[in-house]
Amino acid sequence: MKAIAPGKIILSGEHAVVYGKPALVMAVNRYAEAGISGNGDARVHFELVDFDENSSLTIQALRELKGRLVRNYQMFLNGELGIREVLKKPFHLFEFLFITFLDGVQIKLDRGVNIRLHSDIPVGSGMGSSAATLLSVLRGLAEYFGLDFKPDDYFNYGFEAEKLQHGRPSGVDPYVSLHGGFVRFQNKRAQKLPMPEMPFYIVNTGVPQSTTGECVAHVAEHFAHSPIWDDFEAVADEMQRALLKSDLVEVKRWVRANNRLLTTIGVVPASIQEFISHIEKSGGAAKIAGAGAIKGDRAGMVLVFADESSNELISRYGFQVMNVKGDPLGARIV
Ligand code: PMV
């Protein structure tokens, strides 16, 4: 049995959403996939196909791992551990999810479980790949065990696990991957909006050297109590209006404003800012889509509103254009 869950693109409001401001977010047709089946050896097997990694633990070992991860996370909250040190291996995130789910729904396993994970969402690049993988596993497990899971159940389990990866996340990634569509997300709730009809490019500038958790922690250090988040909110409001009217001139205006704010909080590397300036000079607009980066010269996905003339510019920088469209459905069984 297989479940999939989509990745996402943030059109406006990354980082501000951590401070209770709105984000405009679209689920896109790149998917994480979880294949779930039974096995006879009373262990839980994870296969991370894209990382060529495997793990196999007993329920007892999973509970011990969970204890260690919870302690690590508490140390992170106390400022004693960096967020990158909470999860030591990629599959720890999914093992934590599995055992938290199993104990939460109080199921006693009478045989082992195989969970095979695969994704075509670029990892660590602002497209919500870990949240999509978490949601595909949850959707698959709820189906496999025949549970009547409500949206809040999926969200809460996904969010608890995501914290170990991102530190203090807003919850936007698991929400959008679960529900699909285009939404205005704020304080763990969202309003569904019509899918924007205007064409844009998603340009992959490469995997940032810093993680989402590190970017969020860095921004918190300098801007946690700044009034700048009101400016982010005003920009998201204007962008929402412009997108719903399909008014490209206005959308570009607010994308530029959004980029200036993101540059101010320090998540747009100089080399990416240079690329964005070139796009602006040729009449377009662009901004990072996701956490961005606080070191190195790559920033994951960049959202570009421009005509085809920018293609030459994009390839001059050696960046890849990703062809994506909206996913209206969210996590589901396939
Ligand atoms: O994981 P990313 O790179 O898509 O970033 C998510 C958006 C942030 O606002 C930076 C973090 C969050 O939890 O909302």
Residues whose N, C-alpha, C, O or C-beta is under 5 A from the ligand:
A	BS01	PMV	G13 E14 H15 V17 V18 G126 M127 G128 R168 P169 S170 G171 V172 T212 G290 A291
